[in-house]
Amino acid sequence: MVTDSFMEQVVKKTPTQRDKVLGIMVKVSAFALAMALIFTAMAFESKFAPLAIFLGILAIYFSFKLAKKLEIEYEYIFTNGELDIDKIIAQSKRKRLCSLSLNNISEIGIWDDDMEVDADSTMVLASDNSGEMKEFFINFKYKDYGDTTLFFSPNDRLVSMMIPYLPREIRNEFTKIYTPVQTDEV
């Protein structure tokens, strides 16, 4: 009897200080533009006042829509040794960041801030960015990017499901630094 291994995990990216400041700046700028349009229309008692009010409201609406795009989640989809990483923007738009087969990776490990990434390697950032979850890295060759390093924050259950699909040498090295959590699968 063959059993399939499948798991999805969604990780919400914690907004950085830059993300927060950018969101506030967008909203404040739109509000300032809206007020400028409305006060300009009122000062000149223009017949374009309704249009100015409409454009002001439109500017505020689109600023909130733009600020919402700063809300990012990553979805890890694991199926029988294949790992797909998707970026979800504002809970509506999905973009595939990368797909990889675990039997083709060259290294996996727990990320340490003192580590360095090869200068020629393309980085794919798909972690929660909070520091609360362990951050892992995988080095592999990707058809679109060449040498690639993936940073992600899988939970213990997902990591435990991945371990049997790793090449033997890599699995042996990885299990020296990571102790898998026992899961009760039904």
Disulfide bonds with the S-S distance in Angstrom:
none
